[in-house]
């Protein structure tokens, strides 16, 4: 028997730390509450995040600010066309004194990784992250090393500039729990940015939580309850991306979807919804949690057809159609 009240009390107790974390990051970031919220969801749900937006929207600053509030190791990797997999993972170094090869691990071995402008490196470099992102380990030669916990990759990419960039492989994109589309701040937020940043005095953020705190919060998130009808709602959404012609009201988008979401989308929707409920100080998931994070989980898992591109129908448009037509429990 699930004790919702007990779960709720645990959520209220632990979520005070995320409230403090959110407020501390906002000291350095203005007008990007959505981005901060989703980064915390990735942190709580143990999911990697891909941030997409034009230059200057504080993507890199937001990730480094989050890392600054955590007492954990952080590495920034600047992806460039001449980067090699060994520059990320590490390599074998020959030791002349011992006449043996020694394993030297690269910058990937840390709690938080900022993969800046990830689409500027070729596919073989991007694929170097696959094992660490999925299996939480890296292998060099015959040596395998387990990644430290927590381990999260947060990557940024620029959607505008295409020269000198390499599209991410589908296998790589699918390993990101969330893909965020970052937009411009409004006028008042931009003025606040100006007032806050025009002085050259850097804002020093405080360390709020330890890695052990993150592990403890994740254990609470795992216990957050999802009713069977909400689970069915998640499955209905995912299956509608694969077989829209079988769902009433979605036959008109059947020709717009080339490939639907994988089972990983089902798992990530549930995990991200639990983390969203945690941030809302609840011990149970509602359909509103699914709707809140649905776009971020599904937008990079639906491959649209040329017909959709010709008619300027985006994956976000398709997802909104799903939410409008599929019955909510």
C-alpha positions as CSV (number, residue, x, y, z in Angstrom):
1,X,0.0,0.0,0.0
2,X,1.4,3.4,-1.1
3,X,1.5,5.9,1.7
4,X,1.1,9.2,-0.1
5,X,1.2,11.3,3.1
6,X,4.6,9.8,4.0
7,X,6.0,10.5,0.5
8,X,4.5,14.0,0.6
9,X,6.3,14.7,3.9
10,X,9.6,13.5,2.5
11,X,9.1,15.7,-0.6
12,X,8.4,18.8,1.6
13,X,11.5,18.1,3.6
14,X,13.9,17.5,0.7
15,X,12.5,20.1,-1.7
16,X,13.6,23.0,0.6
17,X,17.1,22.3,-0.7
18,X,16.0,22.7,-4.3
19,X,14.2,25.9,-3.4
20,X,17.4,27.3,-2.0
21,X,19.3,26.1,-5.0
22,X,16.9,27.7,-7.4
23,X,17.0,31.1,-5.6
24,X,20.8,31.0,-5.5
25,X,21.1,30.4,-9.2
26,X,18.7,33.3,-9.9
27,X,21.2,35.6,-8.2
28,X,23.3,35.1,-11.3
29,X,20.7,34.4,-14.0
30,X,17.8,36.8,-14.9
31,X,14.6,35.8,-16.7
32,X,15.4,32.2,-17.4
33,X,13.3,30.4,-14.8
34,X,12.2,27.8,-17.3
35,X,15.8,26.9,-18.0
36,X,16.7,26.7,-14.3
37,X,13.7,24.6,-13.5
38,X,14.5,22.1,-16.3
39,X,18.1,21.9,-15.2
40,X,16.9,21.0,-11.7
41,X,14.6,18.4,-13.2
42,X,17.6,16.8,-15.0
43,X,19.5,16.9,-11.7
44,X,16.7,15.2,-9.8
45,X,15.7,12.7,-12.5
46,X,19.3,11.7,-13.3
47,X,18.9,12.9,-16.9
48,X,21.2,14.6,-19.4
49,X,20.1,17.9,-20.9
50,X,20.6,19.6,-24.3
51,X,20.1,23.3,-24.4
52,X,19.4,24.9,-27.8
53,X,19.4,28.7,-28.4
54,X,21.1,31.6,-30.1
55,X,24.3,32.9,-28.6
56,X,24.1,35.2,-25.6
57,X,21.1,33.6,-23.8
58,X,23.1,32.6,-20.8
59,X,23.1,28.8,-21.6
60,X,26.7,28.3,-20.6
61,X,26.4,30.7,-17.6
62,X,23.3,28.9,-16.3
63,X,25.1,25.5,-16.3
64,X,28.3,26.9,-14.7
65,X,26.1,28.7,-12.1
66,X,24.4,25.4,-11.3
67,X,27.7,23.8,-10.9
68,X,29.0,26.6,-8.7
69,X,26.2,26.0,-6.2
70,X,27.0,22.3,-5.9
71,X,30.0,21.0,-4.0
72,X,31.0,18.6,-6.8
73,X,33.5,18.4,-9.6
74,X,32.7,20.3,-12.8
75,X,34.5,20.3,-16.2
76,X,33.8,22.4,-19.3
77,X,34.7,20.9,-22.6
78,X,34.7,23.2,-25.6
79,X,33.8,21.2,-28.7
80,X,35.7,22.1,-31.8
81,X,36.1,20.5,-35.3
82,X,39.7,19.3,-34.4
83,X,38.7,17.6,-31.1
84,X,39.5,13.9,-30.8
85,X,37.7,11.3,-28.7
86,X,40.9,10.9,-26.6
87,X,40.7,14.6,-25.7
88,X,37.5,13.8,-23.9
89,X,37.8,10.2,-22.6
90,X,41.6,10.0,-22.1
91,X,44.2,7.6,-23.5
92,X,46.9,5.2,-22.8
93,X,50.3,6.8,-22.0
94,X,53.6,4.8,-22.2
95,X,55.6,5.0,-19.0
96,X,59.3,4.6,-19.9
97,X,60.3,3.9,-16.3
98,X,58.0,1.0,-15.9
99,X,57.8,0.0,-19.6
100,X,54.0,-0.2,-19.3
101,X,51.1,1.7,-20.6
102,X,49.1,3.7,-18.0
103,X,45.6,4.9,-18.3
104,X,45.0,8.7,-18.2
105,X,41.4,9.6,-17.9
106,X,40.2,12.8,-19.6
107,X,37.9,15.6,-18.5
108,X,34.8,13.5,-18.9
109,X,35.5,12.0,-15.5
110,X,33.6,14.5,-13.3
111,X,30.2,15.0,-11.7
112,X,29.0,17.7,-14.1
113,X,30.1,18.1,-17.7
114,X,29.4,21.1,-19.8
115,X,29.7,20.1,-23.5
116,X,29.8,23.6,-25.0
117,X,28.7,23.9,-28.6
118,X,28.5,20.1,-28.9
119,X,27.5,20.2,-32.6
120,X,30.9,21.8,-33.6
121,X,32.6,18.5,-33.2
122,X,32.3,15.6,-35.7
123,X,30.1,12.6,-35.0
124,X,33.0,10.3,-33.8
125,X,33.7,12.8,-31.0
126,X,30.1,13.2,-30.1
127,X,29.7,9.5,-30.0
128,X,32.6,9.3,-27.5
129,X,30.0,10.4,-24.9
130,X,27.6,7.6,-25.6
131,X,28.9,5.0,-23.1
132,X,29.4,7.5,-20.3
133,X,25.9,8.9,-20.8
134,X,24.1,5.6,-20.9
135,X,26.1,3.1,-18.9
136,X,27.7,5.7,-16.6
137,X,31.2,4.3,-17.3
138,X,34.1,4.9,-19.7
139,X,36.4,2.3,-21.3
140,X,40.0,3.0,-22.4
141,X,41.8,-0.1,-23.7
142,X,40.9,-2.9,-21.3
143,X,40.3,-0.5,-18.4
144,X,36.7,0.4,-17.5
145,X,36.0,3.1,-14.9
146,X,32.6,3.8,-13.3
147,X,31.6,7.5,-13.4
148,X,31.3,9.4,-10.1
149,X,27.8,10.0,-8.8
150,X,25.9,12.1,-9.6
151,X,27.0,12.3,-13.3
152,X,25.2,14.7,-15.7
153,X,26.1,15.9,-19.2
154,X,24.6,19.3,-20.1
155,X,25.3,20.3,-23.7
156,X,24.6,23.5,-25.6
157,X,24.2,24.1,-29.3
158,X,23.4,27.0,-31.6
159,X,20.5,26.3,-34.0
160,X,21.2,29.3,-36.3
161,X,24.8,29.0,-37.5
162,X,25.2,25.9,-39.6
163,X,28.6,26.4,-41.1
164,X,31.2,24.3,-39.5
165,X,28.7,22.3,-37.4
166,X,27.8,18.6,-37.4
167,X,24.2,17.4,-36.6
168,X,24.1,15.2,-33.6
169,X,23.5,11.4,-34.3
170,X,20.0,10.2,-33.4
171,X,21.5,7.7,-30.9
172,X,23.2,10.7,-29.2
173,X,20.2,12.9,-29.1
174,X,18.0,10.2,-27.7
175,X,20.2,9.9,-24.7
176,X,19.4,13.4,-23.6
177,X,16.4,13.3,-21.3
178,X,15.4,16.9,-22.1
179,X,16.0,19.2,-25.0
180,X,15.3,22.8,-24.1
181,X,14.6,25.6,-26.5
182,X,15.9,28.8,-24.9
183,X,14.2,32.1,-25.9
184,X,15.0,35.8,-25.5
185,X,14.2,37.5,-22.2
186,X,11.5,40.1,-22.2
187,X,12.1,43.9,-22.0
188,X,12.0,44.1,-18.2
189,X,14.2,41.1,-17.7
190,X,16.7,42.5,-20.2
191,X,16.8,45.8,-18.3
192,X,17.4,43.8,-15.1
193,X,20.3,42.0,-16.8
194,X,21.7,45.4,-17.8
195,X,21.5,46.8,-14.3
196,X,23.0,43.7,-12.7
197,X,25.7,43.0,-15.2
198,X,26.9,46.5,-16.2
199,X,29.1,46.6,-13.1
200,X,32.2,44.4,-13.6
201,X,31.9,42.9,-10.1
202,X,31.3,39.1,-10.5
203,X,28.6,37.5,-8.4
204,X,30.0,34.7,-6.2
205,X,27.5,32.0,-5.7
206,X,27.5,29.9,-2.5
207,X,27.7,26.1,-2.3
208,X,24.3,25.0,-1.4
209,X,24.2,21.2,-1.5
210,X,26.6,18.2,-1.5
211,X,26.5,15.2,-3.9
212,X,25.1,13.1,-1.1
213,X,22.1,15.5,-0.9
214,X,21.4,15.0,-4.6
215,X,21.5,11.2,-4.2
216,X,19.1,11.5,-1.2
217,X,16.7,13.8,-3.2
218,X,16.7,11.3,-6.1
219,X,15.7,8.5,-3.8
220,X,12.7,10.6,-2.7
221,X,11.8,11.4,-6.4
222,X,11.8,7.7,-7.2
223,X,9.2,7.1,-4.5
224,X,6.8,9.7,-5.9
225,X,3.6,8.0,-6.8
226,X,2.1,7.6,-10.3
227,X,-1.4,6.2,-10.7
228,X,-2.1,3.6,-13.3
229,X,-4.3,5.9,-15.3
230,X,-1.5,8.5,-15.5
231,X,0.9,5.8,-16.6
232,X,-1.6,4.9,-19.4
233,X,-1.7,8.6,-20.4
234,X,2.1,8.6,-20.8
235,X,1.9,5.4,-23.0
236,X,-1.0,6.9,-25.0
237,X,1.1,9.9,-25.8
238,X,4.1,7.9,-26.8
239,X,2.2,5.4,-28.9
240,X,0.4,8.3,-30.7
241,X,3.7,9.5,-32.0
242,X,4.2,6.1,-33.6
243,X,0.7,5.4,-34.9
244,X,-1.2,8.7,-35.1
245,X,-3.6,7.3,-37.7
246,X,-5.1,5.0,-35.1
247,X,-6.0,7.9,-32.7
248,X,-9.1,9.9,-33.2
249,X,-8.3,13.5,-34.1
250,X,-4.7,12.8,-35.2
251,X,-5.2,11.4,-38.7
252,X,-4.3,14.7,-40.2
253,X,-0.7,14.6,-38.8
254,X,0.0,11.0,-39.8
255,X,1.9,12.2,-42.9
256,X,4.0,14.6,-40.7
257,X,5.7,11.9,-38.6
258,X,8.5,9.8,-40.1
259,X,9.6,8.1,-36.8
260,X,7.9,8.2,-33.4
261,X,9.4,8.3,-29.9
262,X,11.3,5.3,-28.5
263,X,10.5,3.4,-25.2
264,X,13.1,5.7,-23.7
265,X,10.6,8.5,-24.1
266,X,8.1,6.6,-21.9
267,X,10.7,6.1,-19.1
268,X,11.9,9.7,-19.3
269,X,8.4,11.2,-19.3
270,X,7.7,9.3,-16.1
271,X,11.0,10.2,-14.4
272,X,10.9,13.9,-15.5
273,X,7.2,14.1,-14.3
274,X,8.2,12.8,-10.9
275,X,10.9,15.4,-10.7
276,X,8.5,18.1,-11.7
277,X,6.1,17.0,-9.0
278,X,8.9,17.1,-6.5
279,X,9.7,20.8,-7.5
280,X,6.0,21.5,-7.0
281,X,6.2,20.0,-3.5
282,X,3.9,17.1,-4.3
283,X,4.3,13.4,-3.6
284,X,2.3,12.3,-6.6
285,X,2.2,12.9,-10.4
286,X,-0.7,14.6,-12.2
287,X,-1.4,14.9,-16.0
288,X,-0.3,18.6,-15.6
289,X,3.2,17.4,-14.8
290,X,3.2,15.3,-18.0
291,X,2.0,18.3,-20.0
292,X,4.6,20.7,-18.4
293,X,7.6,18.6,-19.4
294,X,6.1,16.8,-22.4
295,X,7.6,19.1,-25.1
296,X,11.1,18.9,-23.6
297,X,11.1,15.1,-23.5
298,X,9.5,14.5,-26.9
299,X,10.6,17.2,-29.2
300,X,13.9,15.6,-30.1
301,X,12.5,12.1,-30.3
302,X,9.9,12.7,-33.1
303,X,11.4,12.8,-36.6
304,X,9.2,14.8,-39.0
305,X,8.8,14.2,-42.7
306,X,9.7,16.5,-45.6
307,X,6.0,17.2,-46.0
308,X,5.9,18.6,-42.4
309,X,9.0,20.7,-43.1
310,X,7.5,22.0,-46.3
311,X,4.3,23.0,-44.5
312,X,6.4,24.5,-41.6
313,X,4.9,22.1,-39.1
314,X,7.4,21.6,-36.2
315,X,7.7,18.8,-33.6
316,X,6.3,21.3,-31.0
317,X,3.2,21.8,-33.1
318,X,2.7,18.0,-33.3
319,X,3.2,17.6,-29.5
320,X,0.6,20.3,-28.8
321,X,-1.8,18.5,-31.1
322,X,-1.2,15.3,-29.1
323,X,-2.0,17.1,-25.8
324,X,-5.1,18.7,-27.3
325,X,-6.6,15.4,-28.8
326,X,-5.6,12.7,-26.4
327,X,-8.0,12.3,-23.5
328,X,-6.6,13.3,-20.1
329,X,-7.4,10.9,-17.2
